[in-house]
Amino acid sequence: MPMNRREFLFRGVGVASVSMMIPRFAVAGARFFEESVGTGASGRTLVVLELAGGNDGLNTVVPYTDPLYSGTFRKTIGVPAGAVLDLDGTLGLNPALSSVKALWDTGRVAVIEGVSYPNPNLSHFTSRDIWHTADPKLAQHNGWLGRYADLNLAGNDNPLSGCAVSQSLPRTLLADKVVFPSFTSLASYGYTTDGSYPQDAPNQTNAFVSQNSLPHEIPTRNELIEGVARDASTSAATLKQVAGSYVAKATYPNNSLAAALKLCAQMVVGNLGTQIFYVTYGGFDNHSAEKTAHDTLLKAVGDSIKAFYDDLAAQGASHNVVLMTWSEFGRRVQENGSAGTDHGTAGVHFVVGDAVAKGVYGPPPDLAHLDSNGNLKWQTDFRSYYGTLLRSWFRADADAVLGPGYPNLGFINSKFV
Amino acid sequence: MSNSWDREAAAHLARRAGFGATPAELDRYLQMGLDATVDFFVNYDSIDNTAMEAALFGLTLAIPPSRATYDLTNITGLQKWFLHRMVYTARPLEEKITFFFNNHFTSGIGKVGDSILIYNQNKTVRPLAMGRFDDLVLAITKDPAMLIWLDNATNVKGRPNENYARELMELFTLGVDNYTQKDVTEVARALTGWTLTRADANSPYTFVFNAAQHDSGQKTILGQTGNWDATDAIRIILDFTNAEGSVSGRFLGRKLWSFFAYHDPPEWVVADLANVWVSSNRSIRAMVGSIFRNPEFYEAHARKVLVRSPVEYIVASLRQLEAQTDMSTPANNLIPMGHYLFNPPDALGFPGDMTWINTGAIFARASFANAVISNRGKAGTYIDTTALLKGKKTDTPADVVNALADRFGLADAAPATRAIWEKYVDAKADGSRGFWNNSASAIDQKVRGLMHLMLTTSDYHLC
């Protein structure tokens, strides 16, 4: 059966545009620094932090005043009421999040409660794709920030308008007209050549760029790979400019999330005009022996976020950066027999930054009225969560990215909107 | 061109059923013809593999590397062990299908903790990997690493843990949305009491059925009600049919076709594979064999459209470079390429395809290739350029390109690409032409450099 070749090749793939066959590095480097810094969304930056595996919202922001929490559902793994760090008299943070509490106390944190979507899906992978694409029907292929980038960042010549500090590119950043780079360190980010013949290195590097810059008469997967290779070369050249100039002004903890956020801070301070950073921290699928594992994860998350914030504040850059968290779902209200929790629905998320209007958004979890599977009924559509950031932080047309009908949640301080 | 048995077709089959062929292997496959070559890959049990097996346990020095024993008590050693098998096996499909199931029924060291259990899982899968799927699912359900990885070890009567039950249906057999949340909880009940035991803290875990923790009540799974245990649940799941036919047959058919041929197969391919599944009593060998015998597999739109995983990229390059390796450089480059073998990000395994390709991964692959081609010593991972060029004309830059392109399956490279390679071979330090003189030092510089370029061309990331 004959297949449409283009459809065949590109289905399931982020499509690089034909215009990308022209190497961007030829024009991007120097001109970008002269003209483009501070353009786009007024120099504003969004850091997306994915907590992969389905973070247990009820043990993150604890409904400690609800007797059902400790008395019925979380007898083994519940956070004791006396230990929580109170937020508003009803909810309190897991004590592992003492760093987040410190940021809350200075007005830098918004807590978004009960976030999910109609008919929540309990599969990690389906729900994750829904969050990445902002489309519960999964009719959209590209990610929500990829669509934002196609509408707002394409053609600005900055090879680092967004990036994933990661060993893979998340679907959130899949776009048609923009390739977002991904890397985990600056030192190893470049095309290595034969050390025995350093005089041949320019020939090797030029040939590498050339073999990735040939036009294709028909679309092939080669074209996609070559587009990524060209962007690798371009972004590496740009990144070199921030390699030596940054000194952290806060003490980061020793974990992979902190390392990733530190690299984000380095790029923010280096003023590369990067609008979107994506970082992932995994391990939240705590079906068994949850308490120790989850507390360790939360502590790493909270301490890393605070170090990142403190660093940016000390560098004078914190007013330009907002960090948001997401996770594919919360967990089952009733703990299981393995001292863990199975897959659930609504979760709780944090937004952190100077631009945040401190507060808890959305009603607290209603443990007395669960759905037929024993899961929380959701309160806030995640597209309103995304839309608030697009509209109020990026000043973008959120409806064009998400579709209409997702009102602002108001967690960006009106002075910044 | 699509369906004639030529060098391109043989190279295509070898890339998919194995990890890519050397020129000598291609010569042999061409002589054998399509049917015999497919038989060679698919019916591999009769192929003598004792040299490789023996080398793994340090029993012989007959094949490289000379010190081919690996410490299986740490994950790097286990990665080297599996890479060694893939690079040096005489039965490419045995390792390829084991590699497939390693990602299908995946388990991660980060949670499992004990690399011996991961090793045991790999050893359990290999002899069953082309057999009856039911046997494989049953074995993996009892596998200690899996019992830890997806928590069935702590799945007990009255308070079931759903983790394994869900992924058994979603990821292993049926696919998402072919069951309900109620089916998940009922299968979890059927699986209660399938757990682990060990004699003492120093012994590895083994499977045990703990009747006291098994829920022996009535369950309704996919519409069938009875006092089901785990074996019943697996049978009901694999027997499950809907209006389209065998759900497991369609699910595995789609996944195996996507792994071996191309993504998103058309409906007629899926339906054919599901029929093979049913008529063969769910034989994996029958299904895989039918893929390689399907003319559709050899169509132009099936060729060089799959993205090589980092493991496949490493193994293909080492096989086609006929490299000597102690597996250190290969194993050490897995994580930077995004492929932490035996430690996938989650139960889905590595999602593969274009997710392997991002800017950092492109550089990491180049870095690995450079490490291999630039090592001029006789330790670690290294190549013999003289042997690789034996019998090949290298008088001109075009000769050099020809000599290497066939080796890497790049003989079909576009003229413009060849021109870039020839220009590189002939380029002096200042970029001007006239460098190539076919001397030993020119070969040492430019043949190695050209290999690096070929291994980092977009075609080599595809198979």
Interface residues (C-beta under 8 A of the other chain):
Chain A: M1 M3 R5 F8 L9 R11 G12 V13 G14 A52 G53 L122 S123 H124 F125 T126 A164 Q167 S168 L169 V179 P181 S182 F183 T184 S188 Y189 G190 Y191 T192 T193 D194 G195 S196 Y197 Q199 D200 P202 N203 Q204 N206 A207 F208 S210 Q211 N212 L214 R221 N222 E223 L224 I225 E226 V228 A229 D231 A232 S235 A236 G282 G283 D285 H287 S288 N336 G337 S338 G340 D342 H343 N373
Chain B: G110 L150 D151 T154 N155 V156 G158 R159 P160 N161 E162 N163 R166 E170 V176 D177 Q181 V184 Y262 H263 D264 P266 W268 V269 E296 H301 K304 V305 V307 I335 P336 M337 G338 P345 D346 A347 L348 D353 M354 T355 W356 I357 N358 T359 G360 A361 I362 F363 A364 A366 S367 N370 A371 I373 S374 R376 A414 A416 T417 I420 W421 K423 Y424 A427 A429 G431 D444 Q445 K446 R448 G449 H452 L453 T456 T457 S458 D459 H461 L462
